[in-house]
Amino acid sequence: MKIGNGGIKKEAYKNYLKNKIIQMKNKIGTKEKPLALKTPPLSSSYTMHVDEKDGKEVPWDQIVKGYEYEKGRYVVLKDEDFERVDLEATQTVDIQDFVDQEEIDPMFFYKPYYLEPQKGGDKAYALLRDALKDSNKVGIAKVVIKTRQYLAGVKPEDGALVLELMHFADELADPQKLHVPKKLEIGKREMTMAKSLIDSMSSKWEPQKYKDDYREALMEVIEEKVEAGGKEIEEKPKKALKPTKVIDLVSVLQKSLEQTGSAKKKTAAGSRGKKAHSTKKAA
């Protein structure tokens, strides 16, 4: 791990960390569980590219890569152009700055890796890990994986250093462009009701209880087909869904607000009726 301009100020520590953790082994911090689904070779098939103007097939040697810089206008990129910006894929984590963890929007983080020190780098590893923990800082780094450069955060987690890949600022959507309700005037009664509903559904965070229902159901289908020797299996009647504690929060709140609004209108209409009746009687 290299320490850049935002690193530890003392030159001795800086050089020590460079020498001792110049490279770190990384292990992905999540377990990918992809289902390797492939199209079986039941018949010969191939992909072809067709010119949308004349409908004729375009040979592979005439297909190029390009970047659309204006609507309908492209600049062609050749292999030499990609080679000019090719970044060396190393195991080096290049730290640029250290920033307060609270300053970073969680939206920037998206994929964690565990870092392990190379041989002889235990002391420097522990030094950086503990210093980050005590100062509540995150090391902002750049790292090259395969041929792509990533922004990443280096932070302590459960006794280890974690390298968490981050989005660059221009990769995040601007929330100001979203069509969401701005600040509205919410009644005290509605807010109390909403908070009460949230409190009734609140519990401790237990990640193990949340399962990938789609994956489990698909695996059941695959296992049945394997047992049937690949033959078609009779479709079983779908099981009736068991009632759960899952609540459509937005629907419940919307219904409550509509009921409240309807009650207010009735009350207002009743008040106007009484007032009109009193006026006639007085006349």
Number of C-alpha atoms within 10 A of each C-alpha: 23 21 23 17 12 14 18 16 10 9 10 10 15 15 14 16 22 18 15 20 24 19 21 20 13 16 13 14 14 10 6 7 7 7 9 5 6 6 5 6 7 6 6 5 7 5 5 10 12 12 9 8 6 7 9 11 11 12 10 9 6 6 9 10 10 12 10 10 9 8 6 6 10 12 11 11 12 11 9 9 10 10 9 8 9 12 14 13 13 13 16 18 25 22 23 17 17 21 17 12 16 10 9 12 8 10 9 18 16 11 14 19 18 20 24 18 21 15 10 11 20 13 14 19 22 16 14 18 19 17 13 21 16 10 12 15 20 23 24 24 26 19 21 17 14 11 12 11 14 15 22 28 25 25 23 23 12 6 10 16 23 23 28 23 21 21 15 12 10 7 9 10 9 9 8 7 7 8 7 8 6 6 6 6 6 9 9 9 10 14 12 11 14 16 10 12 15 12 10 8 10 9 8 5 7 7 7 6 6 7 9 7 9 8 13 11 10 12 13 11 13 13 12 15 14 11 10 11 10 11 10 9 12 6 7 6 6 6 6 6 6 6 6 6 7 7 10 8 11 10 10 13 16 11 11 15 17 12 12 13 12 12 12 12 12 11 12 11 12 11 11 12 11 10 11 10 10 11 9 8 7 6 5
